[in-house]
Amino acid sequence: MASILVYKLKRPVSFSMQNEMKLFLAKIVNLMKDENLFATQGGPIILARAVENEYGNVEWAYGVSGELYVKWAAETAVSLNTTVPWVMCAQADAPDSVIHTCNGFYCDRFTPNSPSKLKMWTENYVGWFLAFGYPVPYRPVEDLAFAVARFFETGGTFQNYYMYFGGTNFGRTAGGPLVATSYDYDAPIDEYGFISRPKWGHLRDLHKVIKHCEEYLVNADPTNFSLGFKLVFDNLLPFGKAHVYYKTSNDCAAFLANYGSSSDANVTFNGKSYFLPAWSVSILPDCKNVIFNTAKIFGAGTKKKLVSGIIITASHLLEQINTTKDTSDFLWYTTSINVEENIKKRKAKELQLIIGSLGHAALVFVNKKPMGFGYGNHDDASFVLSKKIHLKQGNNTVDILSVMVGLRKSYLRVSSVIFSDLKNSKIFSSTEWIYQVGLEGEYLGLDKVSHANSSLWIQGNSVPINQNLIWYKVCRIACIYGSLVLCQLLIIEARFSPPEGRGPVSLNLSSMGKGQAWVNGQHVGRYWSSYRSPSTGCSDNCDYRGAYDSWKCLKNCGQPAQVLYHVPHSWLTPAKSLLVLHEELSGDPSKISLSTRSGQKICAHVSESDPPPVDTWKPNKDIAYQEPSLRLNCEQGWTINSSSGNITSISSFISANYWR
């Protein structure tokens, strides 16, 4: 499917913007046409995602002009004559010329804004993104499969996963506020390119079963009826439903659903009894045999081892992104305060410095000495930093280093600066401020390979640790090889050798505070290891039953959101590679390590009551005479090294280690 997106944030009607937008969109469409990629040309593109992404979520803020913009965007897309349909996701007022689609965790109850439009799900969230200072969210595959089965059960025609393949926001490309570098998203294929089990395998089997039902699903609308009732607050409510798709009166496929979030059930369908776990859907491609239940996982699980120096003067506080033009995460705000009154020798004037910021973080220096660090969080990036400071007689300088952690859709700046003592307060928001974009190290290009041997670097026998606003270059000097390769990095030379093998490589920055990293001049991304998530809110086992949201299933409470950072093999050199770090707060680079996964463990289980594998099912064949079986397989390029099992008359459990 083609995905053509042009985002509009703040100006719903701007003719210059719309003209550029149309030119860009036409360029992309023409590129596709030139390569004969649309379906009518014999290519793979059957659908085009139109112009805006979830504009409906902000359209209300612009009134009539927002409505006019939506119509213009749709007309512009259709006028390009792609010969395939266009869609607008989360756009309830999408014109008739484009298809209104759903984004979310569940879309079974979604209805398009016209009966002539198909029921389509363009973004099924398989997890959620990672934010610094928060636990790691994940979505149980039982719930994800349940949502997909419910969607097709209730007449869905098209479903797309977001994300199916996780990724990495290298450099400064991560969104904001405070979105981490990793965009793994708990996806079926992780950011390193490895299959995430059991999520990948369970979804594979689900779609195989739906494929078995395809002829029935496209033949007619379903017949649906209740599978039973339960008493809720003195009301009888259905706990589940059956949706049956008929090809003929005696030939059908059925979906049996238990919508209850706590109680399993035994139901009767076509005179036969079926067991339905809570919050699950059973699929019967022949209206007789349960080939798949969304709550039962038989696939294997995996245990992973793994700027410029521009100076500006203004008499007010400037907005950061408009000032930096997104060339750097950093903007210096500098002013001075003069203390005229006599201060006794060895004494200093005590004041309270109160800084308000719209985000995302800020370091404060008084007379070049660090005074404090403030920061917000992903849901509310604003913060107030209040510190007791001491000023000397005469002129005193105040430097505020405002730090962006990902782009956001609203203003970003220091919003107020107040000096206060016991008698009065003085607002410095409208005094003269001097601004400088970026850091000196950025301006000098210390992250570049060409500067690896520059005289700007200071080499010594001891490693300077726990210092702010410092640049490091590091190298590997020792390795311990095993199932996990650990390579200590020290500031002795400028380069390190890559680990052996073809496994994915990651940089462990758990010993660092907050900053950015580069490998051979390639920007790995932002890190923030010192920002730990709350210590409560996680559980060892998340109950997949019941409605899912991004706060339901959390792990790694009390830990940094991310400590391992993906380094593509293509960035490394066969000889030695250069690692450069800019540490903003405090860290110990001597404890940095490089790791690669050279093997992993997979496991699976099966019982006598389980159905046979999905791909062994054949129409008109009674599965009662087929035995359940267990399979273990490796990804391409890997082989099983050893295996062990526990087999009884009731169930089997097998695990294996595999390597390459």
ZAMARGU-4260 file (C-alpha; in steps of 0.2 Angstrom, whole numbers, plus 5000, padded with zeros to 4 digits):
<rodrens>
0) 5000/5000/5000 | 5006/5017/4996 | 5008/5029/5010 | 5009/5047/5005 | 5009/5059/5020
5) 5010/5078/5021 | 5008/5085/5038 | 4999/5102/5042 | 5001/5108/5059 | 4996/5127/5062
10) 4990/5135/5046 | 4974/5127/5040 | 4973/5139/5025 | 4989/5145/5017 | 4990/5147/4999
15) 5009/5146/4998 | 5009/5131/5008 | 4995/5122/4998 | 5004/5126/4982 | 5021/5118/4989
20) 5011/5104/4996 | 5002/5100/4979 | 5019/5101/4970 | 5027/5088/4982 | 5012/5077/4981
25) 5012/5077/4962 | 5030/5073/4962 | 5028/5058/4973 | 5013/5051/4963 | 5022/5054/4946
30) 5037/5045/4953 | 5025/5030/4956 | 5018/5031/4939 | 5034/5032/4930 | 5039/5016/4938
35) 5022/5008/4934 | 5019/5004/4952 | 5000/5007/4953 | 4989/4991/4952 | 4981/4997/4936
40) 4999/4998/4928 | 5002/4980/4934 | 5011/4986/4950 | 5008/4982/4969 | 5000/4999/4975
45) 4982/4996/4978 | 4978/5010/4989 | 4985/5028/4992 | 4984/5036/5009 | 4978/5054/5006
50) 4988/5069/5011 | 4984/5071/5029 | 4987/5060/5044 | 4974/5061/5058 | 4970/5079/5054
55) 4953/5076/5061 | 4960/5077/5079 | 4965/5095/5077 | 4953/5101/5064 | 4941/5108/5077
60) 4953/5121/5082 | 4952/5130/5065 | 4933/5130/5062 | 4927/5133/5044 | 4944/5135/5037
65) 4949/5118/5043 | 4934/5110/5035 | 4938/5119/5018 | 4956/5113/5020 | 4950/5095/5021
70) 4940/5097/5005 | 4954/5105/4996 | 4966/5091/5002 | 4955/5077/4996 | 4951/5086/4979
75) 4970/5089/4976 | 4974/5070/4979 | 4960/5064/4968 | 4964/5076/4954 | 4981/5067/4952
80) 4972/5052/4945 | 4981/5038/4953 | 4968/5026/4947 | 4967/5018/4965 | 4957/5024/4980
85) 4963/5037/4992 | 4960/5036/5011 | 4960/5049/5025 | 4963/5041/5042 | 4953/5048/5057
90) 4944/5060/5047 | 4926/5059/5051 | 4921/5073/5038 | 4931/5065/5024 | 4923/5070/5007
95) 4914/5056/4997 | 4929/5055/4985 | 4941/5047/4998 | 4938/5033/5011 | 4936/5037/5029
100) 4947/5025/5039 | 4950/5021/5058 | 4966/5022/5068 | 4967/5015/5086 | 4969/4999/5097
105) 4951/4993/5092 | 4941/4997/5077 | 4928/4983/5077 | 4914/4996/5081 | 4920/5009/5068
110) 4908/5014/5055 | 4914/5024/5040 | 4905/5041/5036 | 4896/5034/5021 | 4888/5017/5018
115) 4897/5017/5001 | 4914/5016/5010 | 4923/5000/5015 | 4927/4997/5034 | 4946/4999/5034
120) 4958/5000/5048 | 4974/5009/5043 | 4983/5009/5060 | 4982/4995/5072 | 4994/5000/5086
125) 5004/4984/5091 | 5011/4993/5106 | 5016/5011/5110 | 5031/5022/5108 | 5044/5024/5121
130) 5047/5040/5131 | 5061/5045/5142 | 5056/5044/5161 | 5042/5032/5158 | 5041/5013/5159
135) 5042/5002/5143 | 5024/4999/5136 | 5020/4983/5128 | 5004/4975/5121 | 5000/4957/5124
140) 4998/4947/5108 | 4982/4939/5114 | 4973/4956/5115 | 4981/4961/5098 | 4974/4946/5090
145) 4957/4948/5098 | 4956/4965/5091 | 4960/4959/5073 | 4948/4945/5074 | 4934/4956/5081
150) 4937/4968/5066 | 4935/4955/5053 | 4921/4946/5062 | 4911/4962/5061 | 4914/4966/5043
155) 4931/4973/5042 | 4939/4973/5025 | 4957/4979/5027 | 4968/4980/5042 | 4986/4987/5043
160) 4998/4986/5058 | 5007/5001/5066 | 5021/4996/5067 | 5024/4978/5060 | 5043/4982/5059
165) 5051/4992/5073 | 5064/5005/5070 | 5076/5017/5077 | 5075/5036/5076 | 5093/5039/5073
170) 5101/5057/5076 | 5088/5070/5081 | 5074/5063/5071 | 5064/5057/5086 | 5047/5065/5089
175) 5043/5075/5105 | 5042/5079/5118 | 5054/5067/5126 | 5052/5052/5114 | 5066/5040/5115
180) 5078/5035/5101 | 5071/5017/5100 | 5055/5015/5090 | 5054/4997/5093 | 5035/4999/5097
185) 5034/4981/5103 | 5032/4976/5085 | 5031/4958/5078 | 5049/4962/5070 | 5060/4972/5082
190) 5071/4987/5078 | 5086/4975/5075 | 5076/4965/5062 | 5073/4950/5074 | 5056/4941/5075
195) 5048/4945/5091 | 5040/4929/5097 | 5026/4924/5101 | 5019/4940/5093 | 5025/4937/5076
200) 5020/4918/5075 | 5003/4921/5083 | 4998/4934/5071 | 5005/4924/5056 | 4993/4909/5061
205) 4978/4921/5064 | 4980/4928/5046 | 4982/4910/5039 | 4965/4906/5047 | 4957/4922/5041
210) 4963/4918/5023 | 4954/4901/5025 | 4938/4911/5028 | 4941/4923/5014 | 4928/4916/5002
215) 4915/4917/5015 | 4919/4935/5021 | 4918/4942/5004 | 4902/4933/4999 | 4889/4941/5011
220) 4886/4951/5026 | 4886/4941/5042 | 4872/4934/5052 | 4875/4938/5071 | 4867/4932/5087
225) 4870/4931/5105 | 4879/4917/5113 | 4873/4920/5130 | 4869/4933/5144 | 4876/4937/5161
230) 4868/4948/5175 | 4876/4965/5176 | 4869/4977/5189 | 4852/4968/5187 | 4853/4969/5168
235) 4855/4954/5157 | 4869/4959/5144 | 4876/4948/5131 | 4894/4942/5135 | 4897/4936/5118
240) 4891/4934/5100 | 4893/4923/5085 | 4895/4930/5067 | 4892/4918/5054 | 4896/4921/5035
245) 4886/4909/5023 | 4891/4904/5006 | 4876/4893/5005 | 4864/4887/5018 | 4875/4873/5023
250) 4892/4880/5020 | 4898/4894/5031 | 4913/4901/5042 | 4910/4907/5060 | 4918/4918/5073
255) 4913/4915/5091 | 4917/4929/5103 | 4918/4930/5122 | 4918/4949/5125 | 4919/4946/5144
260) 4935/4952/5152 | 4936/4940/5167 | 4925/4924/5164 | 4928/4910/5153 | 4912/4902/5145
265) 4906/4886/5137 | 4894/4890/5123 | 4883/4880/5111 | 4884/4883/5093 | 4875/4873/5079
270) 4871/4860/5093 | 4889/4858/5098 | 4898/4864/5114 | 4913/4876/5113 | 4925/4883/5126
275) 4928/4901/5125 | 4942/4909/5136 | 4938/4927/5142 | 4942/4941/5129 | 4944/4929/5115
280) 4938/4924/5098 | 4937/4907/5091 | 4937/4905/5072 | 4929/4890/5063 | 4932/4891/5044
285) 4920/4877/5042 | 4907/4881/5056 | 4912/4865/5064 | 4930/4865/5070 | 4940/4878/5080
290) 4956/4881/5070 | 4962/4896/5080 | 4958/4905/5097 | 4965/4922/5099 | 4969/4918/5118
295) 4979/4902/5115 | 4997/4904/5109 | 5006/4889/5102 | 5020/4897/5093 | 5037/4898/5100
300) 5042/4912/5112 | 5059/4921/5112 | 5070/4926/5126 | 5082/4940/5119 | 5100/4943/5125
305) 5104/4957/5120 | 5126/5120/5072 | 5131/5136/5070 | 5138/5149/5082 | 5124/5163/5078
310) 5122/5176/5092 | 5106/5185/5093 | 5100/5199/5105 | 5082/5203/5110 | 5073/5211/5124
315) 5061/5196/5126 | 5061/5178/5128 | 5062/5170/5110 | 5053/5154/5105 | 5067/5140/5103
320) 5062/5131/5087 | 5060/5147/5077 | 5076/5153/5083 | 5087/5137/5080 | 5078/5132/5064
325) 5080/5115/5071 | 5098/5115/5067 | 5102/5110/5086 | 5093/5104/5101 | 5101/5118/5111
330) 5098/5137/5113 | 5107/5147/5126 | 5098/5161/5135 | 5110/5173/5143 | 5107/5189/5153
335) 5116/5198/5167 | 5111/5206/5184 | 5120/5219/5193 | 5121/5219/5212 | 5125/5237/5218
340) 5122/5236/5236 | 5137/5233/5247 | 5140/5215/5252 | 5151/5210/5266 | 5167/5201/5262
345) 5165/5183/5259 | 5146/5185/5259 | 5135/5185/5244 | 5117/5191/5240 | 5105/5177/5242
350) 5090/5176/5229 | 5078/5163/5223 | 5079/5160/5204 | 5063/5154/5197 | 5063/5149/5179
355) 5047/5143/5170 | 5049/5134/5154 | 5037/5126/5141 | 5050/5112/5139 | 5058/5101/5137
360) 5074/5103/5149 | 5086/5116/5155 | 5103/5118/5163 | 5106/5134/5173 | 5122/5142/5177
365) 5126/5157/5187 | 5143/5165/5185 | 5147/5150/5174 | 5144/5138/5189 | 5130/5125/5187
370) 5115/5128/5198 | 5102/5116/5193 | 5093/5105/5180 | 5075/5105/5176 | 5064/5095/5164
375) 5046/5090/5160 | 5039/5073/5154 | 5031/5066/5138 | 5013/5071/5143 | 5018/5088/5150
380) 5034/5095/5144 | 5033/5111/5154 | 5041/5113/5171 | 5047/5126/5184 | 5065/5126/5190
385) 5067/5135/5207 | 5084/5137/5214 | 5093/5147/5228 | 5107/5156/5221 | 5121/5168/5228
390) 5126/5184/5218 | 5142/5193/5221 | 5143/5212/5221 | 5144/5220/5204 | 5139/5211/5187
395) 5133/5193/5188 | 5129/5182/5172 | 5115/5170/5171 | 5115/5157/5157 | 5100/5145/5153
400) 5104/5131/5141 | 5087/5126/5135 | 5087/5108/5128 | 5074/5101/5115 | 5071/5082/5116
405) 5061/5079/5100 | 5050/5091/5090 | 5033/5095/5096 | 5017/5103/5089 | 5017/5119/5100
410) 5029/5132/5106 | 5045/5128/5115 | 5054/5141/5125 | 5059/5148/5142 | 5043/5157/5147
415) 5048/5167/5162 | 5063/5171/5173 | 5061/5179/5191 | 5073/5184/5204 | 5065/5185/5221
420) 5071/5189/5239 | 5062/5191/5255 | 5057/5209/5250 | 5052/5209/5232 | 5053/5200/5215
425) 5060/5206/5199 | 5054/5199/5182 | 5068/5197/5169 | 5057/5191/5155 | 5057/5207/5146
430) 5075/5212/5149 | 5089/5211/5136 | 5094/5193/5132 | 5108/5186/5122 | 5105/5170/5112
435) 5117/5158/5105 | 5111/5143/5094 | 5120/5126/5098 | 5135/5121/5107 | 5153/5125/5103
440) 5157/5107/5100 | 5143/5106/5087 | 5151/5121/5078 | 5168/5114/5079 | 5161/5097/5072
445) 5168/5086/5086 | 5157/5072/5080 | 5165/5071/5063 | 5178/5057/5059 | 5189/5071/5051
450) 5191/5078/5069 | 5196/5062/5077 | 5214/5067/5079 | 5211/5085/5081 | 5222/5095/5094
455) 5205/5100/5102 | 5204/5084/5111 | 5213/5082/5127 | 5221/5065/5131 | 5226/5060/5149
460) 5229/5045/5160 | 5212/5047/5170 | 5195/5048/5163 | 5185/5064/5168 | 5168/5057/5174
465) 5152/5065/5181 | 5155/5082/5172 | 5142/5091/5162 | 5143/5098/5144 | 5158/5087/5140
470) 5163/5078/5124 | 5171/5061/5124 | 5179/5050/5111 | 5181/5032/5116 | 5188/5015/5110
475) 5187/4997/5114 | 5201/4988/5123 | 5194/4972/5130 | 5181/4959/5125 | 5173/4944/5133
480) 5165/4933/5120 | 5150/4922/5124 | 5131/4922/5121 | 5133/4940/5124 | 5148/4950/5119
485) 5153/4964/5131 | 5167/4976/5126 | 5173/4989/5138 | 5176/5006/5131 | 5189/5018/5138
490) 5196/5035/5133 | 5213/5029/5129 | 5213/5030/5110 | 5201/5036/5097 | 5194/5020/5090
495) 5187/5003/5093 | 5185/4987/5084 | 5168/4980/5079 | 5162/4964/5088 | 5163/4948/5078
500) 5148/4939/5070 | 5133/4945/5060 | 5122/4948/5075 | 5114/4966/5078 | 5125/4978/5087
505) 5120/4989/5101 | 5128/5002/5112 | 5125/5001/5131 | 5125/5019/5138 | 5117/5014/5155
510) 5132/5023/5164 | 5129/5039/5156 | 5117/5053/5160 | 5109/5063/5146 | 5116/5067/5129
515) 5120/5061/5111 | 5131/5048/5103 | 5139/5046/5086 | 5148/5031/5078 | 5160/5035/5063
520) 5151/5052/5061 | 5134/5044/5060 | 5122/5050/5073 | 5115/5036/5084 | 5103/5047/5093
525) 5098/5055/5110 | 5101/5045/5126 | 5094/5049/5144 | 5099/5035/5155 | 5098/5045/5171
530) 5079/5048/5169 | 5071/5034/5177 | 5053/5029/5176 | 5042/5028/5192 | 5045/5013/5203
535) 5027/5008/5203 | 5014/5003/5190 | 5022/4988/5182 | 5017/4970/5184 | 5026/4954/5181
540) 5011/4947/5171 | 4999/4958/5162 | 4981/4951/5160 | 4977/4953/5142 | 4959/4952/5145
545) 4949/4969/5145 | 4952/4984/5135 | 4970/4989/5131 | 4978/5006/5132 | 4996/5012/5132
550) 4996/5012/5151 | 4989/4995/5154 | 5005/4984/5151 | 5021/4991/5158 | 5038/4984/5162
555) 5055/4990/5168 | 5048/5002/5181 | 5061/5011/5191 | 5073/5009/5176 | 5078/5021/5161
560) 5067/5019/5146 | 5081/5015/5135 | 5100/5010/5138 | 5103/5000/5122 | 5106/5009/5106
565) 5105/5001/5089 | 5121/5003/5079 | 5119/4996/5061 | 5133/4985/5054 | 5135/4996/5039
570) 5141/5011/5051 | 5155/5000/5057 | 5172/4998/5048 | 5182/4982/5048 | 5197/4989/5057
575) 5192/5002/5070 | 5178/5014/5073 | 5176/5030/5081 | 5163/5033/5095 | 5160/5051/5101
580) 5148/5056/5115 | 5142/5073/5121 | 5137/5071/5139 | 5125/5085/5145 | 5123/5080/5164
585) 5135/5068/5172 | 5141/5050/5167 | 5155/5038/5167 | 5161/5033/5149 | 5173/5020/5156
590) 5158/5008/5159 | 5151/5010/5141 | 5150/4993/5133 | 5146/4986/5115 | 5136/4971/5113
595) 5129/4959/5100 | 5117/4945/5100 | 5125/4929/5095 | 5111/4917/5100 | 5095/4916/5108
600) 5083/4904/5117 | 5066/4899/5109 | 5052/4888/5118 | 5035/4882/5114 | 5022/4871/5122
605) 5007/4860/5117 | 4994/4850/5125 | 4982/4836/5120 | 4967/4848/5120 | 4975/4859/5107
610) 4970/4859/5089 | 4983/4854/5076 | 4994/4868/5067 | 4984/4880/5057 | 4993/4876/5040
615) 4988/4857/5042 | 4969/4861/5042 | 4959/4855/5026 | 4941/4859/5022 | 4929/4844/5025
620) 4941/4835/5036 | 4937/4832/5054 | 4952/4838/5065 | 4947/4826/5079 | 4957/4813/5070
625) 4973/4824/5069 | 4985/4825/5083 | 4992/4842/5089 | 5010/4845/5086 | 5024/4856/5092
630) 5037/4864/5080 | 5053/4874/5083 | 5061/4884/5069 | 5075/4897/5067 | 5076/4912/5057
635) 5085/4912/5041 | 5104/4910/5044 | 5102/4902/5061 | 5103/4884/5067 | 5098/4875/5082
640) 5113/4871/5093 | 5105/4861/5108 | 5087/4857/5114 | 5079/4850/5129 | 5061/4845/5133
645) 5049/4839/5147 | 5035/4828/5140 | 5021/4820/5150 | 5004/4813/5145 | 4996/4829/5146
650) 5007/4842/5139 | 5024/4845/5131 | 5037/4859/5133 | 5052/4860/5123 | 5066/4874/5122
655) 5081/4876/5111 | 5096/4887/5109 | 5101/4893/5092 | 5116/4901/5084 | 5124/4906/5068
</rodrens>
